[in-house]
Amino acid sequence: MGDDTTPRSALGRFRLDGKRAIVTGASRGIGRAIALAMAEAGADLALVSRRREGLLEVAREVEALGRRAIVLPCHVGRTDEVRSTVIEAARELGGLDVLVNNAGTNPLMTPLAELGERAWDKIFDVNLKGPFVACQEAARSFRANGVAGSIVNVASVGGLDVAPGLGAYCVSKAGLVSLTQVLARELGSIGVRANAIAPGLVATRMAEALLTNPAIRDPAVARAALRRHAEPEEIAGAAVFLASDASSYMTGQTLVLDGGTFLLG
Ligand SMILES: NC(=O)c1ccc[n+]([C@@H]2O[C@H](COP(=O)([O-])OP(=O)(O)OC[C@H]3O[C@@H](n4cnc5c(N)ncnc54)[C@H](OP(=O)(O)O)[C@@H]3O)[C@@H](O)[C@H]2O)c1
């Protein structure tokens, strides 16, 4: 683990050498990009998602970068699985320094007034309850081992604004931003930080239905100052920054990576 008292160069503070990180939703998309960027920065990884096959592929990519990767299949909407996964990750990696809650779901587009209770529960179980439980277990590990850990929650611009048809998703991500702020306040005294990332439109499987529908994609892209959507790799650097000592005085914040959409109102 990095010694926080050792003076390092400005660039060195972005490194994650010797850090042990859990990334949920690591089998593809933004989570895969975060896991690979963290490995490149020097971290060992616990890769989490439901399906083992996708994780194994990413594990091979992490190992090709010279870092260790363990694969832990887990449904993040199931409390017991999440608890045991975080505990096992810390045991296998020899401790824990970073938790990235990235796994998320957005199963359907429906006006909130017509959304069924089961769909609401699924969205909240995966997008908010899972991260909450993972944060609890990670905080326990950080506290027990005197680790100044970092929590990074992948929220969404949907959690800061309103997207019609994506109501429950937006509310769940707003909850994740709030969860991040509460954790930052409660854990700051033991040196643990919690921050969030709010991406705009990113080319992943989750966003496929939006990106292949010109009626949704074109206005979204037009609203962005950069006039385009993002690639997953463009989100990963923010996660490395928030996990690293380069952001050591930053907690409770949400970094918006939306190509300048909010800028235009
Ligand atoms: N793409 C965008 O435009 C965008 C914008 C803003 C925010 N985000 C957020 O970014 C995060 C990553 O999304 P993405 O766009 O990279 O989506 P993605 O490519 O569909 O990847 C989702 C990842 O989450 C895992 N996952 C899904 N449900 C899970 C569950 N119940 N338990 C455990 N793992 C689960 C998936 O693996 P398995 O299928 O193997 O479980 C996969 O690894 C999400 O939180 C999303 O809300 C995305």
The ligand as a Tripos MOL2 file, in Angstrom:
@<TRIPOS>MOLECULE
LIG
   48    52     1     0     0
SMALL
NO_CHARGES

@<TRIPOS>ATOM
      1 N1        -24.0210    4.1030  -20.5810 N.am      1 LIG1
      2 C1        -24.4910    5.2770  -20.1930 C.2       1 LIG1
      3 O1        -24.9030    6.1350  -21.0240 O.2       1 LIG1
      4 C2        -24.4960    5.6390  -18.7300 C.ar      1 LIG1
      5 C3        -24.7410    6.9700  -18.3830 C.ar      1 LIG1
      6 C4        -24.7510    7.3410  -17.0480 C.ar      1 LIG1
      7 C5        -24.5070    6.3870  -16.0840 C.ar      1 LIG1
      8 N2        -24.2710    5.1030  -16.4320 N.ar      1 LIG1
      9 C6        -24.0300    4.1220  -15.3430 C.3       1 LIG1
     10 O2        -22.8010    3.4690  -15.5710 O.3       1 LIG1
     11 C7        -22.8230    2.2050  -14.9270 C.3       1 LIG1
     12 C8        -22.2980    1.1490  -15.8790 C.3       1 LIG1
     13 O3        -23.2040    1.0370  -16.9760 O.3       1 LIG1
     14 P1        -22.7450    0.7010  -18.4610 P.3       1 LIG1
     15 O4        -23.2840    1.7730  -19.2990 O.co2     1 LIG1
     16 O5        -21.2870    0.3930  -18.4900 O.co2     1 LIG1
     17 O6        -23.6310   -0.5910  -18.7220 O.3       1 LIG1
     18 P2        -23.3180   -2.0360  -19.3140 P.3       1 LIG1
     19 O7        -22.3140   -1.9760  -20.3980 O.co2     1 LIG1
     20 O8        -24.6450   -2.6280  -19.5920 O.co2     1 LIG1
     21 O9        -22.6260   -2.7790  -18.0820 O.3       1 LIG1
     22 C9        -23.3440   -3.0520  -16.9030 C.3       1 LIG1
     23 C10       -22.4700   -3.8930  -15.9880 C.3       1 LIG1
     24 O10       -23.1670   -4.1210  -14.7650 O.3       1 LIG1
     25 C11       -23.2970   -5.5330  -14.5420 C.3       1 LIG1
     26 N3        -24.5660   -5.7590  -13.8940 N.ar      1 LIG1
     27 C12       -25.8100   -5.4410  -14.3500 C.ar      1 LIG1
     28 N4        -26.7360   -5.8290  -13.4680 N.ar      1 LIG1
     29 C13       -26.0720   -6.3910  -12.4230 C.ar      1 LIG1
     30 C14       -26.4690   -6.9960  -11.2010 C.ar      1 LIG1
     31 N5        -27.7490   -7.0930  -10.8700 N.pl3     1 LIG1
     32 N6        -25.5180   -7.4850  -10.3770 N.ar      1 LIG1
     33 C15       -24.2140   -7.3960  -10.7160 C.ar      1 LIG1
     34 N7        -23.7760   -6.8400  -11.8470 N.ar      1 LIG1
     35 C16       -24.6930   -6.3490  -12.6900 C.ar      1 LIG1
     36 C17       -23.1780   -6.1560  -15.9330 C.3       1 LIG1
     37 O11       -22.6700   -7.4820  -15.9220 O.3       1 LIG1
     38 P3        -23.5890   -8.8090  -15.8200 P.3       1 LIG1
     39 O12       -24.6110   -8.7080  -16.9050 O.co2     1 LIG1
     40 O13       -22.6260   -9.9370  -15.9510 O.co2     1 LIG1
     41 O14       -24.1830   -8.7810  -14.4430 O.co2     1 LIG1
     42 C18       -22.1280   -5.2430  -16.5620 C.3       1 LIG1
     43 O15       -20.8460   -5.6160  -16.1300 O.3       1 LIG1
     44 C19       -24.2730    1.9820  -14.4740 C.3       1 LIG1
     45 O16       -24.3960    2.2470  -13.1040 O.3       1 LIG1
     46 C20       -25.0420    3.0190  -15.2740 C.3       1 LIG1
     47 O17       -26.2310    3.4010  -14.6240 O.3       1 LIG1
     48 C21       -24.2640    4.6940  -17.7350 C.ar      1 LIG1
@<TRIPOS>BOND
     1     1     2 1
     2     2     3 2
     3     2     4 1
     4     4     5 ar
     5     4    48 ar
     6     5     6 ar
     7     6     7 ar
     8     7     8 ar
     9     8     9 1
    10     8    48 ar
    11     9    10 1
    12     9    46 1
    13    10    11 1
    14    11    12 1
    15    11    44 1
    16    12    13 1
    17    13    14 1
    18    14    15 2
    19    14    16 1
    20    14    17 1
    21    17    18 1
    22    18    19 2
    23    18    20 1
    24    18    21 1
    25    21    22 1
    26    22    23 1
    27    23    24 1
    28    23    42 1
    29    24    25 1
    30    25    26 1
    31    25    36 1
    32    26    27 ar
    33    26    35 ar
    34    27    28 ar
    35    28    29 ar
    36    29    30 ar
    37    29    35 ar
    38    30    31 1
    39    30    32 ar
    40    32    33 ar
    41    33    34 ar
    42    34    35 ar
    43    36    37 1
    44    36    42 1
    45    37    38 1
    46    38    39 2
    47    38    40 1
    48    38    41 1
    49    42    43 1
    50    44    45 1
    51    44    46 1
    52    46    47 1
@<TRIPOS>SUBSTRUCTURE
     1 LIG1         1 GROUP 0 **** ****
